[in-house]
Amino acid sequence: GKDQMEPYFEANARKQAQSTAMFDAGLRQHMLGIYRNMGIALIVIVLDQFTKTLILGDFQLGDSRRVTSFFNVVRVHNTGAAFSFLASAGGWQRWFFIGLSAVVAGFILWMLRSHANQKLFCFALACILAGAIGNNLIDRVLHGYVVDFFDFHWSFLSGIFPGGHFPAFNVADAGITVGAVALILDEILRVKTSR
């Protein structure tokens, strides 16, 4: 009886040990993915806030310094959304954007946790998360507006934007844009590999 069952128990114990080791390795990979993505978001947030602190310290509202023939550093306050959407809405938009950003940040954090091993997808989400936190949470809570300072201008844009000046933006905006492009690329690659 007992001697005949011993090989079965040993084999079962080996399978459980292998299963536990695989689970531990998977959990480690999952946690590394989460830490990597949070690290990316943190780097973008810190860079965004550092550059805005420099602008607020060295520039007065409306100041502009020419850097190249197509690029200026400026100080602009945006109380609205992208391209100053809702900028003249009367103040309620500040709290709306703060609340919306908090909900979006919570959703993105959940997505990052759920898909931590999908590197490109999570890179995209981390960049978008950093932009949402940098612009809509931190700036709006601290200042009531978003600080923009990159001013690119080209004559071929003059038919679209006044004086050919693309709307001023910041590091957080660039993070959102990089994230959006990465999301599109991730979807293209996902569709391509599923065929």
Salt bridges, closest charged atoms under 4 A:
ASP48 OD2 - LYS52 NZ 2.84
ASP139 OD2 - LYS52 NZ 2.68
ASP151 OD1 - HIS165 ND1 2.89
GLU187 OE2 - ARG190 NH2 2.43
